[in-house]
C-alpha cells in the first residue's frame, strides 16, 4: 500500500510540473532532499487562500468577481478532467488568490487518474461540507470503496459557488448523517 501511495505521489508531481493552466497552481521546480523520500515542490506564490480571505473581507465578492472566479475555476477543472484527473478535495481553502485577482486550484494530494467506466475509490475524500451525495450515501460510514468520478468535483465547485454568494458554507454538516440531512433539506430526497 505504501508503494502504491508513493507511486501516486510521484505521478502527482509529474502531472503538476507538466501542466500549464493559468488557474491550476504552477509548479516551478522540484527539489530532492537528502533522500528520495524528501521531494519539495516550488510553486507560484499566492497571497491568500480563499477561505481565509473570505473570513476577513469587509465586503463580499461582487457579482462580477463571483462570475470571474467561477469562470476561472470551471476552466481549471475542465483542464484537469480533460487530462483524466479529478481533484477529490475542492474547497475554498484549496483555492489560492493573488493580490492581482488570479485564482488557482491547489493541493492535489487526493487527486487521482480516473477511468471510464468509473472505478472504485475510497469514500473518505472531499471535506465533508463539499462532499457529493453519491459519496456520502455509498459509504454509510463503513469505509467501503465505491464508484464515482469527476462529477464529485463539479458538486464541490457548486458548493463553492454558493459559498461565494452566501458568504458561508452551503451545507455545513456536523457529521455524515447531518450532512445528508442538510442536503436532503435543500434538494429533496432522491427517488432512485
Secondary structure, DSSP 8 states (H G I E B T S, - for coil): -HHHHHHHHHHHHHHHHH---TTB--EEEEEE-SSTT-EEEEE---SEEHHHHHHH-SS---HHHHHHHHHHHHHHHHHHHHTTEE-S---GGGEEE-TTS-EEE---TT-EE--SS--EE-S--S-GGG--HHHHHHHTTS---EE--THHHHHHHHHHHHHHHHSS-S---SSHHHHHHHHHHHH-----
